[in-house]
Structure formats: structure tokens, C-alpha cells
Amino acid sequence: MAHIDYYFATLSPYAYLAGMRMEEVAAKHGATITYKPLDIMALFGRTGGTPPKDRHISRIEYRSIELLRQSAGLGMEFNLKPAHWPTNMAPSSYALIAAQNAGGGDMGKATHAMLRAVWVEDKDVADESVIKACLEEAGFDPSLADSGLLEGAETYGRNLEEAVENGVFGAPFYITNDGARFWGQDRISELDAHLATLA
């Protein structure tokens, strides 16, 4: 059976723009998914990247153009300057890790709910009430936000180390069980085509 390791950050605008398309592609091919939230700023530092705020103005301006262009092309609401960006990614990441371990809900919906909270709803995904609402929306027990914090922290750190080892340098990033790598929400169609070869 095909499998996807999905590396992402709960503040990534490009992970938000991926919507639920990866989940749809995975379902189409009967592929399973492991969600691996990580600290994207630490990943940039480890892999030669530059945080958005530290980039040259030409790159900052083009990033804005690209985000607005892609969101419009996808027909997705998008706020270029959300009220709570950046914020602490750890609490939302720990909650998603706990949810994945517990099961009983829809991980794709939970992940997208948190990303939508940032990029559409102007909510702070470091806020416990926001995290719990996202979990509940996706069918998970909201109290998971209060549990497994030590395990969440360990997994969060391990996800970063695995990402570096596996050649991940941005988000969203998809790695299939045969080692194929795909970077960016605009590569989901290529991921789709590749999964067809694994069937």
C-alpha cells in the first residue's frame, strides 16, 4: 500500500493552499498518510533557507504576489496579513500529534481547520480555545489539546530531525514510501501521478 509522509507547519500559507487535495489524492489511490508537523523556521535554519521576514524585499514582494495569485486561482479565501502570524506553532502541532495518536477523527480536516484559522479567520493557533475548536470540528475529542504534551514535544522535535535527514526544506512537503519527494501545494498533481505508478 502506498504511503505519504506529510511534512508541514501549522503557519504555512502554502500548506493552507493545499486544502484537502492531498487527502483526496491519497484516498483515490488507497494511500495512507502520516502527518508530521514541524518547526518551519528551524527547518529553514537547518537547510539553508531564510525566514520570510529576513528575505530581500524583491522576494518578499513576489511571495505576496504569488500567494494572492495562487489563492485566487484555487478559489480560496486568503488574508495576506493575518492578525496572528507569526505565532507559536508548538501548541497546535502537539495537538495534531495527539489527535493522530488517538484517532477517532479526520486528520486532514483538523489540519486544514488550523491553517484556515490563521489565513482566513484571523485566529491565533497558539490559543487553546482555537485549537480545541479545530479538533472538535474534525471529530476529535477537544481535550486532546491538554494531553500528551511531552510526547508531542518529542515527536515535534523528531519530525524536524527526520525532515532534515530526508531532504525536506520547506512546507508542504510530501514523501512517498518509495522515497519520491514533492515540494509545494502546486506539486500535488505530480504526487497524484506518481501514486498511480505505485498501485
DANOR-V794515 format. One record per helix or strand of 3 or more residues. SS is the DSSP state (H for helix, E for strand). FROM is the first residue (numbers start at 0). TO is the last residue. If there is no record, write none. Layout:
{{SS & FROM & TO} {SS & FROM & TO}}
This chain:
{{E & 2 & 7} {H & 12 & 16} {H & 20 & 28} {E & 31 & 36} {H & 39 & 46} {H & 51 & 53} {H & 56 & 73} {H & 89 & 101} {H & 106 & 118} {H & 127 & 136} {H & 141 & 145} {H & 148 & 164} {E & 172 & 175} {E & 180 & 182} {H & 184 & 197}}
